[in-house]
């Protein structure tokens, strides 16, 4: 089926919130939203992805206060893990339950590259409500703001404050947009990879 989603992108990135093109699903209860956030946060591949992201931030020495060596990498890893878990729970469970929004990404799956790219990027600002209507995406915008604010509790003092929180929020919204692009085009990429085998 064109646009068919899998539970993982590139076999290492959790993708439980993506809906295949043309698929109609019932509204999610608050419980369903928390289950979704748990799948996206605690899937075994998520730990691999967290390790990759932590290695990237460690290699770039983005938080020099955390030090160098194995213990420092561990500090990068757990902070990256908490960032991901809090982001998933705020954007897929907590805020969507309050605002009655559907936290899933509905793949367009057809049209030109630019149409699909524009659609996927716009989903950071536009989403569906539980009743199926279009709405401003409070789950993504406010949820990522909450996750960025929470990071003040566990990052070094030099990495806290309003300026850093706004910067982190912007990075999380940018990451969400890139994730949407990956969700939109992953079925096509996967199909081409599997055809070559």
HUZITA-V899048 format. One record per residue. PSI is psi in degrees with one decimal (none if undefined). OMEGA is omega in whole degrees, -180 to 180 (* if undefined). D_FIRST is the distance of its C-alpha to the first C-alpha in whole Angstrom. Layout:
{{PSI;OMEGA;D_FIRST} {PSI;OMEGA;D_FIRST}}
//
This chain:
{{126.6;179;0} {139.2;178;4} {13.1;-178;6} {128.0;-178;6} {156.8;173;9} {168.4;-179;12} {-8.7;-179;15} {140.8;175;17} {130.5;-178;17} {23.4;177;18} {4.9;-180;19} {-8.2;-178;22} {119.7;179;21} {139.1;-174;20} {39.6;-175;17} {-16.5;-177;18} {4.5;-180;18} {137.9;-180;15} {132.0;-180;12} {149.6;180;9} {131.7;177;9} {-6.4;-178;10} {132.4;178;10} {122.2;-178;14} {151.8;177;16} {161.9;177;20} {151.5;179;23} {139.1;172;24} {169.2;176;27} {-39.9;178;29} {-45.0;179;29} {-38.3;-179;25} {-38.3;177;26} {-36.0;176;28} {-43.8;178;26} {-48.1;180;23} {-37.3;178;26} {-43.0;177;27} {-47.9;-178;24} {-32.6;-177;23} {-36.6;-168;27} {7.5;176;28} {143.6;-177;25} {-32.8;180;26} {-24.0;178;25} {-32.7;179;26} {-35.4;176;29} {-46.4;180;28} {-41.8;177;27} {-42.4;179;31} {-40.1;179;33} {-47.4;-180;31} {-40.8;178;32} {-39.5;178;35} {-38.3;179;36} {-47.8;-179;35} {-35.2;177;38} {-47.4;-178;40} {-35.5;180;40} {-4.9;-180;41} {43.0;-175;43} {-23.8;176;42} {78.6;-174;44} {-23.2;179;47} {-20.7;-179;49} {-11.2;175;47} {-168.0;-180;49} {163.0;179;47} {-178.6;-175;47} {-42.4;-180;45} {-38.8;179;46} {-42.8;177;45} {-39.1;176;42} {-39.4;178;41} {-39.9;175;43} {-42.7;-177;40} {-51.2;-175;37} {-33.1;177;38} {-40.8;177;38} {-40.8;178;35} {-47.4;-180;34} {-38.7;175;35} {-47.4;-178;34} {-44.6;-179;31} {-46.8;-179;31} {-39.4;177;33} {-44.3;179;31} {-46.4;-178;28} {-39.8;179;30} {-41.6;-175;32} {-23.1;-176;28} {-14.4;-175;26} {-61.7;-171;29} {-61.2;-178;32} {-44.1;179;32} {-30.3;177;29} {-36.4;179;31} {-44.4;-175;34} {-3.8;-178;32} {48.8;177;30} {153.8;177;27} {115.7;-176;23} {0.3;-176;23} {154.1;175;19} {118.9;179;17} {109.9;-178;15} {131.5;175;12} {-52.3;171;13} {0.0;179;10} {165.5;-179;12} {-179.7;-178;15} {164.1;177;18} {-46.4;-176;18} {-35.5;177;21} {-45.5;-180;20} {-37.8;177;17} {-47.4;178;20} {-42.5;178;22} {-49.0;-176;20} {-40.4;178;19} {-35.4;-179;23} {-20.3;-177;24} {-11.7;173;23} {-31.8;-179;26} {-20.6;-177;28} {135.0;177;26} {-178.9;175;24} {146.8;171;23} {173.1;178;26} {-25.4;179;25} {-1.9;176;26} {-3.7;179;23} {158.8;175;26} {147.1;-177;26} {158.7;170;28} {140.4;-175;30} {75.3;177;28} {-33.7;-178;31} {-45.3;-178;29} {-47.6;-175;28} {-54.6;-179;32} {-36.3;179;34} {-44.0;178;32} {-32.4;176;33} {-41.8;178;36} {-43.5;179;37} {-41.2;179;36} {-40.6;178;37} {-40.8;180;41} {-31.9;-178;40} {-17.8;175;40} {-21.4;-178;44} {-19.8;-173;45} {2.9;174;44} {157.4;179;44} {157.3;-175;48} {-36.5;-179;50} {-17.3;-178;49} {20.6;-179;46} {174.5;176;46} {172.0;-175;47} {-47.1;-178;46} {-47.7;-180;45} {-38.4;180;43} {-43.7;179;41} {-40.3;178;40} {-44.1;178;39} {-41.6;178;37} {-46.3;178;36} {-41.5;179;35} {-37.5;180;33} {-38.8;177;31} {-40.6;176;30} {-43.4;178;29} {-40.1;178;27} {-40.2;178;25} {-44.1;179;24} {-37.3;176;24} {-39.4;178;21} {-40.6;177;19} {-44.7;178;19} {-42.0;179;18} {-38.5;-179;15} {-44.1;-172;14} {-10.2;-179;14} {-43.5;179;13} {-37.6;179;9} {-44.9;180;10} {-45.9;-179;13} {-43.7;-180;12} {-41.0;180;10} {-38.3;178;13} {-46.0;-177;15} {-29.1;178;14} {-31.3;-177;14} {-19.9;-177;18} {none;*;18}}
//
